Amino acid sequence: MSVLAAIAVLALLIVVHELGHFIAARSQGIHVNRFSLGFGPILWKYQGAETEYAIRAFPLGGFVGFPDDDPDSKISPEDPNLLRNRPVLDRAIVISAGVIANLIFAYFLLVTQAGIVGIPQLHSQPGVIIASVFTEENAPSADIKPEDVALAAAKAGIKPRDVVLAAEGKKLGAAQEALESLTRVIQQHPNQPLTLLIQREDEKPFNLTVTPEQARDGKGRIGVQLAPNGKLVRHPAANVVDAFYQGAAEFQRIAILTVQGFEQLISNFSQTASQVAGPVKIVEIGAGIAHSDASSLFQFAALISINLAIINILPLPALDGGQLAFLLIEGLRGKPLPTHIQDGVMQTGLMVLLGLGIFLIVRDTANLPWIQQLF
């Protein structure tokens, strides 16, 4: 059931995105002949008065189709309600509406969560939690070779759920600042013994020495994932106004973190590309959340919805941002680029996008725990 819940969340977000395009077009009287969830062969369809609604085989997204270039369309090419015959502003509204719909939906998801169960808040405590420790058998990504994984922490005896209270005799404090301080100290001590004060469950604090390994960039690393120390607590909003306020604050936080994540992906692609997740990985994460804490699905859905919006607004072929880029060029030139150029760029972009989607599905499926156990 948790897997089905995660799939339903992902499908809902795709529907919301495409509904944005659909409603923006129909509200302006623009002809729409297709509304599809997924790509490829049709599994189910319904023919409305003007629009065909369909579910297709490959759940890599969805699309809203227009009769502008449909050879079977009975609509006159000169019809003013064809998308291509509308002014640039009208078309820009239709193209950007999917992104806007995802952002609005994400915000109201967070407002709903704030009002019903509350937005999780971290009550910070001193130190930094060791979320996981990497070993040769437990690499942080299947794309990273075992020999490239730092094993210093495992060799030193550091265990998951340990709390690092101090480094080199200096207390770390609490919250994100403590995590950043510990990360900085580790990076500044490649191949140098580093003394950490460890708090382990039901034990007194003790000192432990670890020698960070030198990474390719010259910085130290010990092979762990870190997390701020603290407990998550929820307090439902006191009233409707408070719910909207909390939702806005959480929306801003998630949006900023998402943008920063994309900036890191672009600026440090070789190190962060392996963290890009496809539909299978997203469903796996969502299923875990649904199983452990179903109320957090609101926040999970909002996060994915914001990610979808930001991805789609990027000026890349086959994405909404790519089409908006063509419109910008058209506005500056006073006329659109030749059709064959636009079609070539968009088709190439679509093939690359589909290829990437299939690659991510295959990779993430191969990394599923129950698949790993088969080999």
Buried (B, 14 or more C-beta within 10 A) or exposed (E): EBBEBBBBBBBBBBBBBBBBBBBBBBEBEBBBBBBBBBBEEEEEEEEEEEBBBBBBEBBBBBBBBBBBEEEEBEBEEEBEBBBEBBEEEBBBBBBBBBBBBBBBBBBBBBBBBBBEBBBBBBEBBBBBBBEBBBBEEEBBEEEEEEEEBBBBBBBBEBEEEBBBBBBEEEEBBBBEEBBBBBBEBBBEBBEEEBEBBBBBEEEEEEEBEBBBBBBEEEBBBBBBEBEBBBEEEBEBBEEEEBBBBBBBEBBEEBBEEBEEBBEEBEEEEEBBEBEBBBBBBBBBBBBBBBEEBBBBBBBBBBBBBBBBBBBBBEEBBBBBBBBBBBBEEBBEEEEBEEEEEBEEBBEEBBEEBBEEBEEBBEBBBEBBEEEEEEE
